[in-house]
């Protein structure tokens, strides 16, 4: 299974393909990612990043929804009282 994670472009470092790259923020953590597949993206845009490569742009509403779902996966859950061993 592959996982693409939404991140926000905070600055472009290089615009020319194939080395187009920029700094992308993932919930407070910043990483340099390849942006060659999204040359139309601008600072402030959200992108889906897989293996260090931004593969598509994403609108802010959808990015917020996905980030909320990812955060929920990290929240501890209460034990299920109906579970039997």
PyMOL Python script that loads the backbone (N, CA, C, O; Angstrom):
from pymol import cmd

cmd.read_pdbstr("""\
ATOM      1  N   UNK A   1       0.836  -1.164   0.000  1.00  0.00           N
ATOM      2  CA  UNK A   1       0.000   0.000   0.000  1.00  0.00           C
ATOM      3  C   UNK A   1       0.889   1.239   0.000  1.00  0.00           C
ATOM      4  O   UNK A   1       1.942   1.265   0.638  1.00  0.00           O
ATOM      5  N   UNK A   2       0.453   2.252  -0.719  1.00  0.00           N
ATOM      6  CA  UNK A   2       1.167   3.526  -0.784  1.00  0.00           C
ATOM      7  C   UNK A   2       0.368   4.574  -0.022  1.00  0.00           C
ATOM      8  O   UNK A   2      -0.856   4.488   0.074  1.00  0.00           O
ATOM      9  N   UNK A   3       1.063   5.549   0.510  1.00  0.00           N
ATOM     10  CA  UNK A   3       0.402   6.608   1.257  1.00  0.00           C
ATOM     11  C   UNK A   3       0.869   7.955   0.740  1.00  0.00           C
ATOM     12  O   UNK A   3       2.066   8.238   0.709  1.00  0.00           O
ATOM     13  N   UNK A   4      -0.077   8.777   0.337  1.00  0.00           N
ATOM     14  CA  UNK A   4       0.212  10.150  -0.037  1.00  0.00           C
ATOM     15  C   UNK A   4      -0.272  11.044   1.091  1.00  0.00           C
ATOM     16  O   UNK A   4      -1.386  10.872   1.584  1.00  0.00           O
ATOM     17  N   UNK A   5       0.547  11.988   1.500  1.00  0.00           N
ATOM     18  CA  UNK A   5       0.241  12.838   2.649  1.00  0.00           C
ATOM     19  C   UNK A   5       0.081  14.282   2.185  1.00  0.00           C
ATOM     20  O   UNK A   5       0.901  14.772   1.408  1.00  0.00           O
ATOM     21  N   UNK A   6      -0.970  14.975   2.653  1.00  0.00           N
ATOM     22  CA  UNK A   6      -1.126  16.378   2.269  1.00  0.00           C
ATOM     23  C   UNK A   6      -0.137  17.273   3.012  1.00  0.00           C
ATOM     24  O   UNK A   6       0.100  17.114   4.209  1.00  0.00           O
ATOM     25  N   UNK A   7       0.426  18.211   2.270  1.00  0.00           N
ATOM     26  CA  UNK A   7       1.340  19.189   2.843  1.00  0.00           C
ATOM     27  C   UNK A   7       1.138  20.531   2.164  1.00  0.00           C
ATOM     28  O   UNK A   7       0.573  20.604   1.073  1.00  0.00           O
ATOM     29  N   UNK A   8       1.594  21.577   2.800  1.00  0.00           N
ATOM     30  CA  UNK A   8       1.426  22.944   2.284  1.00  0.00           C
ATOM     31  C   UNK A   8       2.771  23.477   1.819  1.00  0.00           C
ATOM     32  O   UNK A   8       3.754  23.437   2.559  1.00  0.00           O
ATOM     33  N   UNK A   9       2.810  23.975   0.594  1.00  0.00           N
ATOM     34  CA  UNK A   9       4.046  24.555   0.062  1.00  0.00           C
ATOM     35  C   UNK A   9       4.314  25.871   0.789  1.00  0.00           C
ATOM     36  O   UNK A   9       3.476  26.773   0.787  1.00  0.00           O
ATOM     37  N   UNK A  10       5.495  25.973   1.415  1.00  0.00           N
ATOM     38  CA  UNK A  10       5.840  27.209   2.128  1.00  0.00           C
ATOM     39  C   UNK A  10       6.859  28.050   1.368  1.00  0.00           C
ATOM     40  O   UNK A  10       6.953  29.259   1.584  1.00  0.00           O
ATOM     41  N   UNK A  11       7.627  27.412   0.474  1.00  0.00           N
ATOM     42  CA  UNK A  11       8.503  28.205  -0.410  1.00  0.00           C
ATOM     43  C   UNK A  11       9.076  27.313  -1.509  1.00  0.00           C
ATOM     44  O   UNK A  11       9.360  26.131  -1.315  1.00  0.00           O
ATOM     45  N   UNK A  12       9.228  27.935  -2.656  1.00  0.00           N
ATOM     46  CA  UNK A  12       9.882  27.273  -3.778  1.00  0.00           C
ATOM     47  C   UNK A  12      11.387  27.472  -3.624  1.00  0.00           C
ATOM     48  O   UNK A  12      11.838  28.557  -3.257  1.00  0.00           O
ATOM     49  N   UNK A  13      12.158  26.432  -3.904  1.00  0.00           N
ATOM     50  CA  UNK A  13      13.622  26.541  -3.882  1.00  0.00           C
ATOM     51  C   UNK A  13      14.184  26.566  -5.301  1.00  0.00           C
ATOM     52  O   UNK A  13      15.176  27.243  -5.571  1.00  0.00           O
ATOM     53  N   UNK A  14      13.544  25.821  -6.207  1.00  0.00           N
ATOM     54  CA  UNK A  14      13.962  25.737  -7.613  1.00  0.00           C
ATOM     55  C   UNK A  14      12.719  25.484  -8.451  1.00  0.00           C
ATOM     56  O   UNK A  14      11.957  24.562  -8.161  1.00  0.00           O
ATOM     57  N   UNK A  15      12.503  26.290  -9.484  1.00  0.00           N
ATOM     58  CA  UNK A  15      11.309  26.143 -10.324  1.00  0.00           C
ATOM     59  C   UNK A  15      11.547  25.299 -11.575  1.00  0.00           C
ATOM     60  O   UNK A  15      10.584  24.796 -12.156  1.00  0.00           O
ATOM     61  N   UNK A  16      12.763  25.132 -11.996  1.00  0.00           N
ATOM     62  CA  UNK A  16      13.038  24.464 -13.268  1.00  0.00           C
ATOM     63  C   UNK A  16      13.043  22.942 -13.139  1.00  0.00           C
ATOM     64  O   UNK A  16      13.794  22.385 -12.338  1.00  0.00           O
ATOM     65  N   UNK A  17      12.188  22.260 -13.944  1.00  0.00           N
ATOM     66  CA  UNK A  17      12.211  20.790 -13.955  1.00  0.00           C
ATOM     67  C   UNK A  17      13.526  20.317 -14.564  1.00  0.00           C
ATOM     68  O   UNK A  17      14.098  21.075 -15.348  1.00  0.00           O
ATOM     69  N   UNK A  18      14.031  19.185 -14.284  1.00  0.00           N
ATOM     70  CA  UNK A  18      13.428  18.161 -13.428  1.00  0.00           C
ATOM     71  C   UNK A  18      13.803  18.338 -11.958  1.00  0.00           C
ATOM     72  O   UNK A  18      13.428  17.516 -11.122  1.00  0.00           O
ATOM     73  N   UNK A  19      14.532  19.395 -11.639  1.00  0.00           N
ATOM     74  CA  UNK A  19      14.996  19.593 -10.258  1.00  0.00           C
ATOM     75  C   UNK A  19      14.103  20.538  -9.457  1.00  0.00           C
ATOM     76  O   UNK A  19      14.509  21.032  -8.405  1.00  0.00           O
ATOM     77  N   UNK A  20      12.888  20.790  -9.949  1.00  0.00           N
ATOM     78  CA  UNK A  20      11.975  21.681  -9.233  1.00  0.00           C
ATOM     79  C   UNK A  20      11.725  21.129  -7.835  1.00  0.00           C
ATOM     80  O   UNK A  20      11.362  19.965  -7.667  1.00  0.00           O
ATOM     81  N   UNK A  21      11.922  21.974  -6.849  1.00  0.00           N
ATOM     82  CA  UNK A  21      11.705  21.516  -5.470  1.00  0.00           C
ATOM     83  C   UNK A  21      11.329  22.701  -4.600  1.00  0.00           C
ATOM     84  O   UNK A  21      11.526  23.861  -4.960  1.00  0.00           O
ATOM     85  N   UNK A  22      10.788  22.368  -3.453  1.00  0.00           N
ATOM     86  CA  UNK A  22      10.403  23.400  -2.516  1.00  0.00           C
ATOM     87  C   UNK A  22      10.236  22.823  -1.132  1.00  0.00           C
ATOM     88  O   UNK A  22      10.293  21.612  -0.921  1.00  0.00           O
ATOM     89  N   UNK A  23      10.027  23.722  -0.200  1.00  0.00           N
ATOM     90  CA  UNK A  23       9.824  23.325   1.182  1.00  0.00           C
ATOM     91  C   UNK A  23       8.319  23.138   1.396  1.00  0.00           C
ATOM     92  O   UNK A  23       7.521  24.028   1.102  1.00  0.00           O
ATOM     93  N   UNK A  24       7.950  21.962   1.916  1.00  0.00           N
ATOM     94  CA  UNK A  24       6.553  21.621   2.149  1.00  0.00           C
ATOM     95  C   UNK A  24       6.383  21.314   3.633  1.00  0.00           C
ATOM     96  O   UNK A  24       7.191  20.602   4.229  1.00  0.00           O
ATOM     97  N   UNK A  25       5.312  21.866   4.224  1.00  0.00           N
ATOM     98  CA  UNK A  25       5.054  21.672   5.649  1.00  0.00           C
ATOM     99  C   UNK A  25       3.959  20.634   5.858  1.00  0.00           C
ATOM    100  O   UNK A  25       2.891  20.690   5.249  1.00  0.00           O
ATOM    101  N   UNK A  26       4.260  19.690   6.737  1.00  0.00           N
ATOM    102  CA  UNK A  26       3.336  18.628   7.108  1.00  0.00           C
ATOM    103  C   UNK A  26       3.024  18.758   8.594  1.00  0.00           C
ATOM    104  O   UNK A  26       3.759  18.238   9.433  1.00  0.00           O
ATOM    105  N   UNK A  27       1.944  19.447   8.916  1.00  0.00           N
ATOM    106  CA  UNK A  27       1.498  19.597  10.303  1.00  0.00           C
ATOM    107  C   UNK A  27       2.623  20.068  11.223  1.00  0.00           C
ATOM    108  O   UNK A  27       2.807  19.542  12.321  1.00  0.00           O
ATOM    109  N   UNK A  28       3.377  21.076  10.754  1.00  0.00           N
ATOM    110  CA  UNK A  28       4.437  21.663  11.569  1.00  0.00           C
ATOM    111  C   UNK A  28       5.837  21.200  11.231  1.00  0.00           C
ATOM    112  O   UNK A  28       6.809  21.833  11.644  1.00  0.00           O
ATOM    113  N   UNK A  29       5.968  20.109  10.490  1.00  0.00           N
ATOM    114  CA  UNK A  29       7.276  19.598  10.093  1.00  0.00           C
ATOM    115  C   UNK A  29       7.517  19.965   8.637  1.00  0.00           C
ATOM    116  O   UNK A  29       6.649  19.756   7.789  1.00  0.00           O
ATOM    117  N   UNK A  30       8.691  20.512   8.344  1.00  0.00           N
ATOM    118  CA  UNK A  30       9.008  20.929   6.970  1.00  0.00           C
ATOM    119  C   UNK A  30      10.034  19.997   6.347  1.00  0.00           C
ATOM    120  O   UNK A  30      11.002  19.582   6.985  1.00  0.00           O
ATOM    121  N   UNK A  31       9.787  19.679   5.069  1.00  0.00           N
ATOM    122  CA  UNK A  31      10.686  18.830   4.296  1.00  0.00           C
ATOM    123  C   UNK A  31      10.833  19.408   2.894  1.00  0.00           C
ATOM    124  O   UNK A  31       9.914  20.044   2.378  1.00  0.00           O
ATOM    125  N   UNK A  32      11.984  19.187   2.285  1.00  0.00           N
ATOM    126  CA  UNK A  32      12.177  19.559   0.887  1.00  0.00           C
ATOM    127  C   UNK A  32      11.605  18.432   0.039  1.00  0.00           C
ATOM    128  O   UNK A  32      11.938  17.265   0.239  1.00  0.00           O
ATOM    129  N   UNK A  33      10.739  18.788  -0.912  1.00  0.00           N
ATOM    130  CA  UNK A  33      10.079  17.810  -1.776  1.00  0.00           C
ATOM    131  C   UNK A  33      10.248  18.210  -3.235  1.00  0.00           C
ATOM    132  O   UNK A  33      10.387  19.389  -3.560  1.00  0.00           O
ATOM    133  N   UNK A  34      10.232  17.218  -4.097  1.00  0.00           N
ATOM    134  CA  UNK A  34      10.265  17.463  -5.531  1.00  0.00           C
ATOM    135  C   UNK A  34       8.897  17.976  -5.955  1.00  0.00           C
ATOM    136  O   UNK A  34       7.877  17.378  -5.611  1.00  0.00           O
ATOM    137  N   UNK A  35       8.864  19.084  -6.703  1.00  0.00           N
ATOM    138  CA  UNK A  35       7.612  19.699  -7.147  1.00  0.00           C
ATOM    139  C   UNK A  35       7.480  19.708  -8.667  1.00  0.00           C
ATOM    140  O   UNK A  35       6.659  20.450  -9.207  1.00  0.00           O
ATOM    141  N   UNK A  36       8.270  18.899  -9.365  1.00  0.00           N
ATOM    142  CA  UNK A  36       8.264  18.899 -10.825  1.00  0.00           C
ATOM    143  C   UNK A  36       6.908  18.502 -11.410  1.00  0.00           C
ATOM    144  O   UNK A  36       6.564  18.946 -12.506  1.00  0.00           O
ATOM    145  N   UNK A  37       6.134  17.680 -10.706  1.00  0.00           N
ATOM    146  CA  UNK A  37       4.829  17.235 -11.213  1.00  0.00           C
ATOM    147  C   UNK A  37       3.722  18.263 -10.992  1.00  0.00           C
ATOM    148  O   UNK A  37       2.616  18.104 -11.509  1.00  0.00           O
ATOM    149  N   UNK A  38       4.011  19.308 -10.233  1.00  0.00           N
ATOM    150  CA  UNK A  38       3.001  20.340  -9.933  1.00  0.00           C
ATOM    151  C   UNK A  38       3.573  21.738 -10.193  1.00  0.00           C
ATOM    152  O   UNK A  38       3.596  22.573  -9.288  1.00  0.00           O
ATOM    153  N   UNK A  39       4.036  22.000 -11.431  1.00  0.00           N
ATOM    154  CA  UNK A  39       4.681  23.288 -11.705  1.00  0.00           C
ATOM    155  C   UNK A  39       3.750  24.488 -11.536  1.00  0.00           C
ATOM    156  O   UNK A  39       4.217  25.613 -11.360  1.00  0.00           O
ATOM    157  N   UNK A  40       2.432  24.253 -11.587  1.00  0.00           N
ATOM    158  CA  UNK A  40       1.457  25.335 -11.441  1.00  0.00           C
ATOM    159  C   UNK A  40       1.190  25.685  -9.978  1.00  0.00           C
ATOM    160  O   UNK A  40       0.528  26.685  -9.698  1.00  0.00           O
ATOM    161  N   UNK A  41       1.691  24.885  -9.046  1.00  0.00           N
ATOM    162  CA  UNK A  41       1.449  25.116  -7.621  1.00  0.00           C
ATOM    163  C   UNK A  41       2.172  26.380  -7.150  1.00  0.00           C
ATOM    164  O   UNK A  41       3.243  26.734  -7.641  1.00  0.00           O
ATOM    165  N   UNK A  42       1.549  27.036  -6.188  1.00  0.00           N
ATOM    166  CA  UNK A  42       2.107  28.271  -5.634  1.00  0.00           C
ATOM    167  C   UNK A  42       2.289  28.128  -4.125  1.00  0.00           C
ATOM    168  O   UNK A  42       1.726  27.231  -3.498  1.00  0.00           O
ATOM    169  N   UNK A  43       3.074  29.017  -3.567  1.00  0.00           N
ATOM    170  CA  UNK A  43       3.233  29.050  -2.112  1.00  0.00           C
ATOM    171  C   UNK A  43       1.841  29.192  -1.497  1.00  0.00           C
ATOM    172  O   UNK A  43       1.046  30.031  -1.920  1.00  0.00           O
ATOM    173  N   UNK A  44       1.560  28.364  -0.498  1.00  0.00           N
ATOM    174  CA  UNK A  44       0.251  28.358   0.140  1.00  0.00           C
ATOM    175  C   UNK A  44      -0.663  27.260  -0.361  1.00  0.00           C
ATOM    176  O   UNK A  44      -1.656  26.936   0.291  1.00  0.00           O
ATOM    177  N   UNK A  45      -0.342  26.678  -1.519  1.00  0.00           N
ATOM    178  CA  UNK A  45      -1.141  25.566  -2.051  1.00  0.00           C
ATOM    179  C   UNK A  45      -0.834  24.282  -1.297  1.00  0.00           C
ATOM    180  O   UNK A  45       0.268  24.093  -0.783  1.00  0.00           O
ATOM    181  N   UNK A  46      -1.826  23.406  -1.242  1.00  0.00           N
ATOM    182  CA  UNK A  46      -1.631  22.075  -0.673  1.00  0.00           C
ATOM    183  C   UNK A  46      -1.355  21.095  -1.797  1.00  0.00           C
ATOM    184  O   UNK A  46      -1.911  21.205  -2.890  1.00  0.00           O
ATOM    185  N   UNK A  47      -0.486  20.133  -1.511  1.00  0.00           N
ATOM    186  CA  UNK A  47      -0.154  19.083  -2.469  1.00  0.00           C
ATOM    187  C   UNK A  47      -0.173  17.740  -1.743  1.00  0.00           C
ATOM    188  O   UNK A  47       0.004  17.674  -0.526  1.00  0.00           O
ATOM    189  N   UNK A  48      -0.390  16.677  -2.508  1.00  0.00           N
ATOM    190  CA  UNK A  48      -0.258  15.322  -1.970  1.00  0.00           C
ATOM    191  C   UNK A  48       1.164  14.878  -2.288  1.00  0.00           C
ATOM    192  O   UNK A  48       1.591  14.926  -3.441  1.00  0.00           O
ATOM    193  N   UNK A  49       1.899  14.443  -1.259  1.00  0.00           N
ATOM    194  CA  UNK A  49       3.293  14.034  -1.420  1.00  0.00           C
ATOM    195  C   UNK A  49       3.412  12.540  -1.152  1.00  0.00           C
ATOM    196  O   UNK A  49       2.958  12.036  -0.125  1.00  0.00           O
ATOM    197  N   UNK A  50       4.031  11.849  -2.095  1.00  0.00           N
ATOM    198  CA  UNK A  50       4.319  10.418  -1.947  1.00  0.00           C
ATOM    199  C   UNK A  50       5.805  10.216  -2.211  1.00  0.00           C
ATOM    200  O   UNK A  50       6.308  10.595  -3.268  1.00  0.00           O
ATOM    201  N   UNK A  51       6.497   9.625  -1.262  1.00  0.00           N
ATOM    202  CA  UNK A  51       7.930   9.313  -1.399  1.00  0.00           C
ATOM    203  C   UNK A  51       8.751  10.550  -1.769  1.00  0.00           C
ATOM    204  O   UNK A  51       9.691  10.459  -2.558  1.00  0.00           O
ATOM    205  N   UNK A  52       8.396  11.701  -1.200  1.00  0.00           N
ATOM    206  CA  UNK A  52       9.157  12.922  -1.419  1.00  0.00           C
ATOM    207  C   UNK A  52       8.825  13.671  -2.689  1.00  0.00           C
ATOM    208  O   UNK A  52       9.478  14.660  -3.019  1.00  0.00           O
ATOM    209  N   UNK A  53       7.794  13.198  -3.420  1.00  0.00           N
ATOM    210  CA  UNK A  53       7.402  13.840  -4.671  1.00  0.00           C
ATOM    211  C   UNK A  53       5.955  14.310  -4.563  1.00  0.00           C
ATOM    212  O   UNK A  53       5.062  13.518  -4.263  1.00  0.00           O
ATOM    213  N   UNK A  54       5.724  15.596  -4.807  1.00  0.00           N
ATOM    214  CA  UNK A  54       4.356  16.119  -4.844  1.00  0.00           C
ATOM    215  C   UNK A  54       3.729  15.641  -6.141  1.00  0.00           C
ATOM    216  O   UNK A  54       4.231  15.941  -7.224  1.00  0.00           O
ATOM    217  N   UNK A  55       2.627  14.894  -6.036  1.00  0.00           N
ATOM    218  CA  UNK A  55       2.046  14.275  -7.232  1.00  0.00           C
ATOM    219  C   UNK A  55       0.802  14.985  -7.743  1.00  0.00           C
ATOM    220  O   UNK A  55       0.420  14.799  -8.898  1.00  0.00           O
ATOM    221  N   UNK A  56       0.153  15.807  -6.893  1.00  0.00           N
ATOM    222  CA  UNK A  56      -1.016  16.556  -7.334  1.00  0.00           C
ATOM    223  C   UNK A  56      -1.319  17.677  -6.358  1.00  0.00           C
ATOM    224  O   UNK A  56      -0.926  17.631  -5.192  1.00  0.00           O
ATOM    225  N   UNK A  57      -2.027  18.689  -6.854  1.00  0.00           N
ATOM    226  CA  UNK A  57      -2.501  19.766  -5.977  1.00  0.00           C
ATOM    227  C   UNK A  57      -3.799  19.337  -5.326  1.00  0.00           C
ATOM    228  O   UNK A  57      -4.491  18.443  -5.815  1.00  0.00           O
ATOM    229  N   UNK A  58      -4.121  19.985  -4.218  1.00  0.00           N
ATOM    230  CA  UNK A  58      -5.297  19.650  -3.430  1.00  0.00           C
ATOM    231  C   UNK A  58      -5.885  20.943  -2.898  1.00  0.00           C
ATOM    232  O   UNK A  58      -5.144  21.820  -2.452  1.00  0.00           O
ATOM    233  N   UNK A  59      -7.231  21.081  -2.937  1.00  0.00           N
ATOM    234  CA  UNK A  59      -7.798  22.315  -2.390  1.00  0.00           C
ATOM    235  C   UNK A  59      -7.726  22.288  -0.863  1.00  0.00           C
ATOM    236  O   UNK A  59      -7.643  21.221  -0.255  1.00  0.00           O
ATOM    237  N   UNK A  60      -7.757  23.461  -0.259  1.00  0.00           N
ATOM    238  CA  UNK A  60      -7.556  23.597   1.185  1.00  0.00           C
ATOM    239  C   UNK A  60      -8.607  22.844   1.993  1.00  0.00           C
ATOM    240  O   UNK A  60      -8.292  22.277   3.039  1.00  0.00           O
ATOM    241  N   UNK A  61      -9.842  22.831   1.523  1.00  0.00           N
ATOM    242  CA  UNK A  61     -10.914  22.132   2.246  1.00  0.00           C
ATOM    243  C   UNK A  61     -10.645  20.629   2.310  1.00  0.00           C
ATOM    244  O   UNK A  61     -10.782  20.012   3.366  1.00  0.00           O
ATOM    245  N   UNK A  62     -10.269  20.057   1.196  1.00  0.00           N
ATOM    246  CA  UNK A  62      -9.967  18.621   1.167  1.00  0.00           C
ATOM    247  C   UNK A  62      -8.715  18.314   1.990  1.00  0.00           C
ATOM    248  O   UNK A  62      -8.658  17.287   2.666  1.00  0.00           O
ATOM    249  N   UNK A  63      -7.720  19.184   1.940  1.00  0.00           N
ATOM    250  CA  UNK A  63      -6.506  18.992   2.740  1.00  0.00           C
ATOM    251  C   UNK A  63      -6.845  18.993   4.227  1.00  0.00           C
ATOM    252  O   UNK A  63      -6.348  18.147   4.972  1.00  0.00           O
ATOM    253  N   UNK A  64      -7.688  19.934   4.672  1.00  0.00           N
ATOM    254  CA  UNK A  64      -8.091  19.979   6.080  1.00  0.00           C
ATOM    255  C   UNK A  64      -8.826  18.705   6.485  1.00  0.00           C
ATOM    256  O   UNK A  64      -8.615  18.184   7.580  1.00  0.00           O
ATOM    257  N   UNK A  65      -9.689  18.204   5.603  1.00  0.00           N
ATOM    258  CA  UNK A  65     -10.429  16.975   5.900  1.00  0.00           C
ATOM    259  C   UNK A  65      -9.468  15.796   6.046  1.00  0.00           C
ATOM    260  O   UNK A  65      -9.567  15.025   7.000  1.00  0.00           O
ATOM    261  N   UNK A  66      -8.545  15.660   5.103  1.00  0.00           N
ATOM    262  CA  UNK A  66      -7.589  14.552   5.156  1.00  0.00           C
ATOM    263  C   UNK A  66      -6.666  14.656   6.369  1.00  0.00           C
ATOM    264  O   UNK A  66      -6.384  13.652   7.023  1.00  0.00           O
ATOM    265  N   UNK A  67      -6.199  15.861   6.668  1.00  0.00           N
ATOM    266  CA  UNK A  67      -5.333  16.040   7.846  1.00  0.00           C
ATOM    267  C   UNK A  67      -6.080  15.684   9.132  1.00  0.00           C
ATOM    268  O   UNK A  67      -5.494  15.109  10.049  1.00  0.00           O
ATOM    269  N   UNK A  68      -7.364  16.019   9.203  1.00  0.00           N
ATOM    270  CA  UNK A  68      -8.169  15.652  10.358  1.00  0.00           C
ATOM    271  C   UNK A  68      -8.286  14.149  10.509  1.00  0.00           C
ATOM    272  O   UNK A  68      -8.206  13.623  11.619  1.00  0.00           O
ATOM    273  N   UNK A  69      -8.477  13.456   9.398  1.00  0.00           N
ATOM    274  CA  UNK A  69      -8.563  11.996   9.441  1.00  0.00           C
ATOM    275  C   UNK A  69      -7.237  11.374   9.868  1.00  0.00           C
ATOM    276  O   UNK A  69      -7.219  10.415  10.640  1.00  0.00           O
ATOM    277  N   UNK A  70      -6.128  11.916   9.368  1.00  0.00           N
ATOM    278  CA  UNK A  70      -4.820  11.392   9.764  1.00  0.00           C
ATOM    279  C   UNK A  70      -4.558  11.628  11.249  1.00  0.00           C
ATOM    280  O   UNK A  70      -4.024  10.756  11.935  1.00  0.00           O
ATOM    281  N   UNK A  71      -4.936  12.810  11.747  1.00  0.00           N
ATOM    282  CA  UNK A  71      -4.767  13.092  13.179  1.00  0.00           C
ATOM    283  C   UNK A  71      -5.602  12.128  14.022  1.00  0.00           C
ATOM    284  O   UNK A  71      -5.153  11.664  15.070  1.00  0.00           O
ATOM    285  N   UNK A  72      -6.816  11.832  13.563  1.00  0.00           N
ATOM    286  CA  UNK A  72      -7.702  10.927  14.301  1.00  0.00           C
ATOM    287  C   UNK A  72      -7.101   9.528  14.407  1.00  0.00           C
ATOM    288  O   UNK A  72      -7.332   8.826  15.391  1.00  0.00           O
ATOM    289  N   UNK A  73      -6.339   9.125  13.408  1.00  0.00           N
ATOM    290  CA  UNK A  73      -5.698   7.808  13.453  1.00  0.00           C
ATOM    291  C   UNK A  73      -4.667   7.723  14.577  1.00  0.00           C
ATOM    292  O   UNK A  73      -4.376   6.636  15.075  1.00  0.00           O
ATOM    293  N   UNK A  74      -4.122   8.859  14.973  1.00  0.00           N
ATOM    294  CA  UNK A  74      -3.094   8.891  16.014  1.00  0.00           C
ATOM    295  C   UNK A  74      -3.669   9.041  17.413  1.00  0.00           C
ATOM    296  O   UNK A  74      -2.942   8.910  18.398  1.00  0.00           O
ATOM    297  N   UNK A  75      -4.958   9.312  17.512  1.00  0.00           N
ATOM    298  CA  UNK A  75      -5.573   9.496  18.823  1.00  0.00           C
ATOM    299  C   UNK A  75      -5.779   8.146  19.499  1.00  0.00           C
ATOM    300  O   UNK A  75      -6.167   7.173  18.852  1.00  0.00           O
ATOM    301  N   UNK A  76      -5.517   8.092  20.805  1.00  0.00           N
ATOM    302  CA  UNK A  76      -5.766   6.843  21.521  1.00  0.00           C
ATOM    303  C   UNK A  76      -7.265   6.550  21.546  1.00  0.00           C
ATOM    304  O   UNK A  76      -8.088   7.464  21.593  1.00  0.00           O
ATOM    305  N   UNK A  77      -7.597   5.292  21.513  1.00  0.00           N
ATOM    306  CA  UNK A  77      -8.997   4.894  21.561  1.00  0.00           C
ATOM    307  C   UNK A  77      -9.280   4.198  22.875  1.00  0.00           C
ATOM    308  O   UNK A  77      -8.402   3.575  23.470  1.00  0.00           O
ATOM    309  N   UNK A  78     -10.510   4.314  23.312  1.00  0.00           N
ATOM    310  CA  UNK A  78     -10.928   3.632  24.543  1.00  0.00           C
ATOM    311  C   UNK A  78     -11.063   2.152  24.253  1.00  0.00           C
ATOM    312  O   UNK A  78     -11.441   1.776  23.144  1.00  0.00           O
ATOM    313  N   UNK A  79     -10.765   1.310  25.218  1.00  0.00           N
ATOM    314  CA  UNK A  79     -10.922  -0.124  25.001  1.00  0.00           C
ATOM    315  C   UNK A  79     -12.384  -0.471  24.771  1.00  0.00           C
ATOM    316  O   UNK A  79     -13.280   0.134  25.361  1.00  0.00           O
ATOM    317  N   UNK A  80     -12.606  -1.425  23.931  1.00  0.00           N
ATOM    318  CA  UNK A  80     -13.957  -1.873  23.602  1.00  0.00           C
ATOM    319  C   UNK A  80     -14.409  -2.840  24.698  1.00  0.00           C
ATOM    320  O   UNK A  80     -13.887  -3.949  24.810  1.00  0.00           O
ATOM    321  N   UNK A  81     -15.396  -2.406  25.512  1.00  0.00           N
ATOM    322  CA  UNK A  81     -15.871  -3.226  26.632  1.00  0.00           C
ATOM    323  C   UNK A  81     -16.571  -4.496  26.169  1.00  0.00           C
ATOM    324  O   UNK A  81     -16.681  -5.463  26.922  1.00  0.00           O
ATOM    325  N   UNK A  82     -17.043  -4.489  24.921  1.00  0.00           N
ATOM    326  CA  UNK A  82     -17.760  -5.673  24.446  1.00  0.00           C
ATOM    327  C   UNK A  82     -16.817  -6.754  23.908  1.00  0.00           C
ATOM    328  O   UNK A  82     -17.248  -7.867  23.608  1.00  0.00           O
ATOM    329  N   UNK A  83     -15.543  -6.421  23.791  1.00  0.00           N
ATOM    330  CA  UNK A  83     -14.588  -7.400  23.250  1.00  0.00           C
ATOM    331  C   UNK A  83     -14.351  -8.512  24.264  1.00  0.00           C
ATOM    332  O   UNK A  83     -14.227  -8.267  25.464  1.00  0.00           O
ATOM    333  N   UNK A  84     -14.292  -9.697  23.771  1.00  0.00           N
ATOM    334  CA  UNK A  84     -13.989 -10.850  24.631  1.00  0.00           C
ATOM    335  C   UNK A  84     -12.697 -11.488  24.157  1.00  0.00           C
ATOM    336  O   UNK A  84     -12.363 -11.453  22.972  1.00  0.00           O
ATOM    337  N   UNK A  85     -12.001 -12.053  25.073  1.00  0.00           N
ATOM    338  CA  UNK A  85     -10.739 -12.719  24.740  1.00  0.00           C
ATOM    339  C   UNK A  85     -10.921 -14.179  24.570  1.00  0.00           C
ATOM    340  O   UNK A  85      -9.958 -14.893  24.287  1.00  0.00           O
TER     341      UNK A  85
END
""", "prot")
cmd.dss("prot")
cmd.show_as("cartoon", "prot")
cmd.util.cbc("prot")
cmd.orient("prot")
